[in-house]
Amino acid sequence: MNKEKALVPFFRRGDIGGVSYAVTNNIVNYLIVIATLTGVLGWPDDIVFGFVVPGMSIGLMLGCFYYAWMGYKLSKKEGRADVTALPSGVSTPAMFVILYGVVMPLSYALEDPKLAWSAAMAACFIGGFVEFFGGFIGPWMKKRIPRAALLGTVAGIGFIWMATQGVFDILSDPMVGLPVLFIAVVGVFGGYLFPKKIPPLVVAIVGGIIYAFCLGRTTVDFSRIGFYCPNPATSIQYLINGFAVVVPYLTIIIPVEIYNFIETMDNVEASNAAGDNYNVREAQFADGICTMISALFGGIIPNTVWLGHAGLKKANAGIGYSIVSGVVFGIAGIFGLFTFLNSIVPPAVCAITFLWCAVVMVAQAFDVCEKKHYAAVGIAMVPSVADYLYTQVTGAAGLAGHYTEVLSTGINDFTADVSQQLLDAGVMWNGVAATKAGAILIGILLGTMTVFVIDKKLDKVAVTGVAGYVLAALGFIHSAALGLYPLSPYALGYLSIAVLAFILHLGRDSWFKGPDKFDYI
C-alpha cells in the first residue's frame, strides 16, 4: 500500500457532521459560562468577553489543531485514510464544578470580580498542570481506583449539577423548554432521525432558537461584536495575583482535574477501541498544556478529550472537522460572536444539551459496572449532593463569608447560632459542610471501600482507610483549606476503618467469613 496515497484527507463530507457535533455542543458550554458569569455573578463584559471567552477559545483552538495533527501523524504512521481526530472540548462536568464550586463562592466571598477572575485563572492553570501530570500517574491511578467509585462520583456531579439545572431551566420556560426537550429526547434516546439523517438534537437546538425568537423570548443584538483579543501581559499579571487567593480551593480543584485527566484517558481508550490507536499520554499532555495556555489568556475552564469518537468515526469524520472547529472557536471568541449568541439562545435551549450529557453519565455509570457494584456507584454519587446543597443554601441565605467560620476541625461552616437556625427551619444541615469539602475525593473513597467490601477484599479497605486518613489529615477532604489535622475526628474515623478492616481481614478464614456469592438487592 502506498502510504502517501492513504493519508487522511484534510476535509471530507463526514467532517460536516463532526463540525456540527463539536461546535454545537461547545457553544452550549460557552453560553452556560457566559450566563453564569454575567447573569448570576455580575462580572463585567470586559472580563467575560475580553478575557474569559477569548482565553477559552484559544485553548480550544489549539487543542483542536493538535488533535488534527495527532490524527494526521497516525494516518501517516499506519498508512490508512480512515483516521478520525479526537473530539476536543470544554469538560462539561468540570465546568459545572468549577463554576459553582470555585468561581461562585470566590465571587461572593471576595466581592471583587477582577480578584475572583484572577483566582479562577490560577485555578485553571493549576488544573492544567494536574492534567499534564496525569500523563505520568493516570494509568497507575486508573488501575487502583475501582471503576464504580470513579464513575459513581462523576455521575453524582452530572446528576446534581447538570441534570437538575437542566430540568429547572427547561421548566422555568415550559413553552420553549418542553417541546424542545421532546424533540431532543426522540433523537438522543429514541434514535429517530429526520430526512437526510438530520439528528433531532440539532433540530431541537436550532429550531428552539428560532421558536424562542418568534415567541419574543430572545433578541438579535450585534452591538457588542468587535475585536476581543486579550492582552496576555494583563491576564498573566492577574493570574499571578490569583495564586495566593485560590490556595484554599485546591481541595476542589485537584479532585476535579483528577477526574478530568481520567476522563481523557477513558475517551482516548474508547477511540482506540473504535480503531484509532492514539497515545493516551500524549493526549493528556496536550490537554494540560492547552488548558494552561488558555489560563494565560484569561480562560477559567479546562479542556478535555470528549466522548463521541466512535460516533464521529461511523459518520466518516476525519481530521478536517477538528481543524474547522478550531478555526470557528478562535474566530468566534476573538471577534465577540458569542455576545450575539448569548442574546439569541434562551437558557431552556442550552439546558437540553447538559441535561442529555448528565443523564448519559448516570446511565453509563451503571451500564459499564458490574451489577454487584451498583451500591458503590450509588454511594459515590451522594457527596456531590452536599456540595450542591452547601452552595445553594449559602448563596440563597446571603451568608457566605459573613456568618461562616473555620471550626477547630478545619471545616468551614456556619456559626453555631446560624446552623441551629437552619436546623430549626427543617434544613438537613448536619454534616453538609463536612461532606462538601472535598466531595469528589470523598465519593471516590466511599465508593472504593464499598467495592472492596463487595469483592471480599477487606485488606484493600484497610489501605483505602489509610488513604482517607492521610487526605483528611492534610486537609484535602473535610476541611476548608490544606493544613495539618492529624487528630481531626474525620481523619481518626478513616483510621478506625483501616484498623477494623485489617482485623476483620485477619479473621477471614476462621471467625469472620463471608459467602462467595451474596446478592444484597
TAQUIHU-V903384 format. One record per residue. PSI is psi in whole degrees, 0 to 359 (* if undefined). Layout:
psi->PSI
psi->PSI
This chain:
psi->136
psi->110
psi->327
psi->319
psi->339
psi->1
psi->143
psi->133
psi->156
psi->342
psi->138
psi->173
psi->320
psi->342
psi->340
psi->314
psi->325
psi->317
psi->316
psi->316
psi->309
psi->314
psi->313
psi->312
psi->323
psi->325
psi->320
psi->318
psi->318
psi->313
psi->326
psi->316
psi->313
psi->315
psi->321
psi->313
psi->318
psi->316
psi->319
psi->313
psi->345
psi->27
psi->143
psi->156
psi->328
psi->334
psi->310
psi->307
psi->343
psi->336
psi->307
psi->306
psi->312
psi->323
psi->314
psi->318
psi->319
psi->317
psi->315
psi->319
psi->313
psi->321
psi->315
psi->316
psi->318
psi->322
psi->326
psi->320
psi->320
psi->319
psi->319
psi->317
psi->318
psi->319
psi->317
psi->321
psi->317
psi->354
psi->40
psi->152
psi->5
psi->25
psi->138
psi->133
psi->149
psi->139
psi->130
psi->147
psi->179
psi->133
psi->109
psi->311
psi->315
psi->323
psi->313
psi->317
psi->318
psi->315
psi->311
psi->338
psi->340
psi->301
psi->315
psi->309
psi->326
psi->316
psi->317
psi->323
psi->319
psi->332
psi->34
psi->103
psi->321
psi->321
psi->321
psi->320
psi->318
psi->320
psi->321
psi->322
psi->316
psi->320
psi->319
psi->318
psi->315
psi->319
psi->320
psi->322
psi->319
psi->319
psi->315
psi->314
psi->332
psi->338
psi->336
psi->318
psi->352
psi->308
psi->321
psi->315
psi->320
psi->325
psi->336
psi->346
psi->118
psi->141
psi->323
psi->321
psi->316
psi->310
psi->328
psi->318
psi->316
psi->319
psi->323
psi->317
psi->313
psi->316
psi->311
psi->326
psi->320
psi->309
psi->316
psi->315
psi->323
psi->312
psi->318
psi->315
psi->322
psi->314
psi->350
psi->339
psi->74
psi->331
psi->327
psi->311
psi->314
psi->311
psi->323
psi->320
psi->316
psi->313
psi->319
psi->318
psi->320
psi->338
psi->306
psi->333
psi->336
psi->342
psi->8
psi->156
psi->144
psi->169
psi->150
psi->20
psi->35
psi->124
psi->136
psi->332
psi->318
psi->318
psi->319
psi->317
psi->308
psi->313
psi->325
psi->323
psi->315
psi->316
psi->314
psi->323
psi->318
psi->330
psi->355
psi->16
psi->335
psi->169
psi->161
psi->119
psi->109
psi->3
psi->332
psi->4
psi->133
psi->201
psi->118
psi->45
psi->116
psi->147
psi->109
psi->334
psi->321
psi->311
psi->322
psi->323
psi->316
psi->324
psi->315
psi->317
psi->332
psi->339
psi->321
psi->329
psi->327
psi->351
psi->316
psi->344
psi->8
psi->332
psi->341
psi->316
psi->312
psi->312
psi->322
psi->317
psi->331
psi->315
psi->319
psi->316
psi->335
psi->327
psi->317
psi->315
psi->311
psi->316
psi->326
psi->320
psi->326
psi->323
psi->324
psi->318
psi->332
psi->355
psi->356
psi->109
psi->76
psi->154
psi->118
psi->315
psi->319
psi->320
psi->321
psi->319
psi->315
psi->315
psi->311
psi->314
psi->316
psi->324
psi->318
psi->320
psi->318
psi->315
psi->323
psi->333
psi->4
psi->357
psi->157
psi->1
psi->134
psi->157
psi->162
psi->167
psi->128
psi->164
psi->164
psi->3
psi->318
psi->318
psi->320
psi->322
psi->319
psi->328
psi->3
psi->31
psi->148
psi->237
psi->345
psi->324
psi->326
psi->320
psi->310
psi->318
psi->318
psi->317
psi->317
psi->314
psi->316
psi->313
psi->315
psi->320
psi->317
psi->330
psi->12
psi->25
psi->338
psi->341
psi->322
psi->314
psi->324
psi->330
psi->338
psi->345
psi->117
psi->154
psi->325
psi->329
psi->319
psi->322
psi->334
psi->314
psi->312
psi->340
psi->316
psi->312
psi->317
psi->315
psi->320
psi->320
psi->317
psi->314
psi->319
psi->323
psi->320
psi->329
psi->316
psi->352
psi->153
psi->148
psi->323
psi->342
psi->7
psi->324
psi->321
psi->320
psi->313
psi->316
psi->320
psi->337
psi->336
psi->316
psi->330
psi->333
psi->319
psi->320
psi->313
psi->314
psi->317
psi->313
psi->316
psi->317
psi->313
psi->323
psi->315
psi->322
psi->345
psi->29
psi->346
psi->129
psi->353
psi->320
psi->24
psi->159
psi->157
psi->116
psi->172
psi->335
psi->353
psi->358
psi->142
psi->104
psi->169
psi->156
psi->161
psi->319
psi->322
psi->318
psi->320
psi->323
psi->320
psi->315
psi->319
psi->333
psi->1
psi->11
psi->130
psi->93
psi->336
psi->123
psi->353
psi->310
psi->322
psi->325
psi->331
psi->323
psi->107
psi->33
psi->323
psi->312
psi->323
psi->316
psi->318
psi->318
psi->310
psi->318
psi->319
psi->314
psi->323
psi->318
psi->315
psi->328
psi->314
psi->323
psi->6
psi->41
psi->69
psi->336
psi->324
psi->333
psi->318
psi->316
psi->318
psi->322
psi->320
psi->319
psi->320
psi->320
psi->314
psi->315
psi->319
psi->321
psi->332
psi->358
psi->10
psi->333
psi->152
psi->29
psi->151
psi->335
psi->163
psi->145
psi->194
psi->115
psi->56
psi->338
psi->16
psi->149
psi->333
psi->314
psi->315
psi->330
psi->315
psi->323
psi->322
psi->323
psi->317
psi->315
psi->312
psi->316
psi->321
psi->319
psi->315
psi->326
psi->321
psi->332
psi->13
psi->333
psi->3
psi->280
psi->353
psi->91
psi->144
psi->144
psi->147
psi->322
psi->122
psi->122
psi->109
psi->353
psi->*
